[in-house]
Amino acid sequence: MSSTPAIKTESLRKEFGPSIFDAAGEVERSAVARLVFGPDKESQDRLLFLESVTHPRISERLETQLSKLKKNGCRAVILDAAVMFKAGWDRFCTRIVYLRVPHEVRVARAQSRGWTAAELDARENRQTPLAEKERKATDFLDNASSLETLRSQVRALWKLWGLQIP
């Protein structure tokens, strides 16, 4: 979050207090996550507040950036957002690609980032359910094996869409 200048840090400071900031005054995402992904009502309310501050600002930036890219002749943009549907950013998309990844693989990947399985589940439980994301998708990739396998699938998808492969 600290890398997103559109987010008003003073709103976050007022709501969450100084404990979410590091010594340089940057937002520590892990500190915010501990406050918003708990099982209690207070955590749920904090997440709603965080989303009310961040989602509109991110939407504005997306619209601006996408408009510039379109004017410059860009034919494709990839928007990777776990909260795509929840935030309404799917309105910017003509295609939605769903990456199928078994729970145990998602847990292993999350653990490699320092999260526990419970932390991953808490975050996923606050998003649009995976079944709904899959149902809303227009295309699918299997992201459970190697990076090369995924690259091959992406190349095939781009070719199907008539896009040049970078």
C-alpha positions in Angstrom: 0.0 0.0 0.0 2.8 2.4 0.7 3.8 2.3 -2.9 0.4 3.6 -3.9 0.6 7.4 -3.4 -3.1 7.8 -4.2 -4.0 6.4 -0.8 -4.3 9.0 1.9 -2.0 7.8 4.7 -3.6 10.3 7.1 -6.9 8.5 6.9 -5.1 5.3 7.6 -3.2 6.8 10.5 -6.5 8.1 12.0 -8.3 4.8 11.7 -5.4 2.4 12.5 -3.0 4.4 14.5 0.8 4.8 14.2 1.5 1.1 14.6 1.0 0.4 10.9 3.8 2.7 9.9 7.5 1.9 9.7 10.3 4.2 10.8 10.3 5.9 7.4 6.6 6.6 7.7 5.6 4.0 5.1 2.6 1.8 5.6 3.5 -1.7 6.6 1.2 -4.0 4.8 1.7 -6.9 7.2 0.7 -4.7 10.1 -2.5 -3.6 8.3 -3.2 -7.2 7.4 -3.1 -8.2 11.0 -5.8 -5.6 11.8 -8.2 -6.3 8.9 -8.1 -10.1 8.4 -9.1 -11.3 11.8 -12.2 -13.3 12.4 -14.0 -10.7 14.5 -16.5 -8.0 13.6 -14.0 -5.3 14.4 -11.6 -6.7 11.8 -14.3 -6.9 9.2 -15.2 -3.3 9.8 -11.6 -2.2 9.5 -11.4 -4.0 6.2 -14.5 -2.2 4.9 -12.9 1.1 5.9 -9.6 0.2 4.2 -11.5 -0.7 1.0 -13.6 2.5 1.2 -10.3 4.4 1.2 -8.3 2.4 -1.3 -10.7 1.0 -3.9 -12.0 4.3 -5.2 -8.5 5.8 -5.5 -7.2 2.7 -7.2 -10.2 2.8 -9.6 -9.4 6.4 -10.5 -5.7 5.5 -11.2 -6.7 2.5 -13.2 -9.1 4.6 -15.4 -6.4 7.2 -15.9 -3.7 4.7 -16.8 -5.9 2.6 -19.0 -7.0 5.7 -20.9 -3.4 6.8 -21.5 -2.5 3.3 -22.7 -5.4 3.1 -25.1 -4.6 6.5 -26.5 -1.0 5.3 -27.1 -2.3 2.3 -29.1 -1.8 -0.4 -26.4 -3.8 -3.5 -27.4 -3.7 -5.4 -24.1 -3.2 -4.7 -20.5 -3.0 -7.3 -17.7 -4.8 -6.4 -14.5 -3.9 -8.8 -11.7 -6.1 -8.1 -8.6 -7.4 -10.6 -6.1 -10.3 -8.3 -5.3 -11.1 -7.6 -9.0 -14.8 -8.4 -8.6 -15.2 -7.1 -5.1 -13.8 -3.8 -6.1 -15.7 -3.7 -9.4 -12.5 -3.5 -11.5 -13.8 -6.2 -13.8 -15.7 -3.4 -15.5 -12.3 -2.4 -17.1 -11.8 -5.9 -18.5 -13.0 -7.5 -21.7 -11.6 -10.9 -20.7 -11.2 -12.5 -17.3 -8.5 -15.2 -16.9 -9.0 -17.5 -13.9 -5.9 -19.3 -12.7 -6.7 -22.7 -11.3 -4.5 -23.5 -8.3 -5.2 -26.2 -5.8 -5.5 -25.1 -2.2 -2.3 -27.0 -1.1 -0.3 -25.2 -3.8 -1.7 -21.8 -2.8 -0.8 -22.6 0.8 2.7 -23.6 -0.1 3.2 -20.4 -2.1 1.7 -18.3 0.7 4.0 -19.9 3.2 7.0 -19.1 1.0 5.9 -15.4 1.5 5.8 -15.9 5.3 2.1 -16.4 5.7 0.4 -19.3 7.5 -2.3 -21.4 5.9 -4.8 -19.7 8.3 -3.6 -16.2 7.1 -4.2 -17.3 3.5 -7.6 -18.6 4.3 -8.5 -15.5 6.2 -7.6 -13.3 3.2 -9.4 -15.6 0.7 -12.5 -15.7 2.8 -12.7 -11.9 2.6 -12.6 -12.0 -1.2 -15.1 -13.1 -3.8 -15.4 -16.9 -3.5 -13.2 -18.8 -5.8 -16.1 -20.6 -7.4 -17.7 -17.3 -8.3 -14.4 -16.0 -9.7 -14.2 -19.1 -11.8 -17.8 -18.8 -13.0 -17.2 -15.2 -14.1 -14.0 -16.0 -16.0 -13.8 -16.1 -19.8 -10.6 -18.1 -19.9 -8.6 -20.5 -17.7 -5.0 -21.3 -16.9 -3.6 -24.1 -14.8 -1.1 -22.5 -12.4 -0.3 -25.6 -10.3 2.8 -26.8 -12.0 5.9 -25.2 -13.5 6.4 -21.6 -14.6 7.3 -22.9 -18.1 4.0 -24.7 -18.3 2.2 -21.5 -17.3 4.2 -19.5 -19.9 3.2 -21.9 -22.6 -0.5 -21.6 -21.7 -0.2 -17.8 -21.7 1.5 -17.8 -25.1 -1.4 -20.0 -26.4 -4.0 -17.7 -24.9 -2.4 -14.6 -26.4 -2.2 -16.3 -29.8 -5.9 -17.2 -29.5 -6.7 -13.6 -28.8 -4.7 -12.5 -31.9 -2.1 -10.6 -29.8 1.6 -10.4 -30.5 3.6 -12.4 -27.9 6.2 -10.1 -26.3 
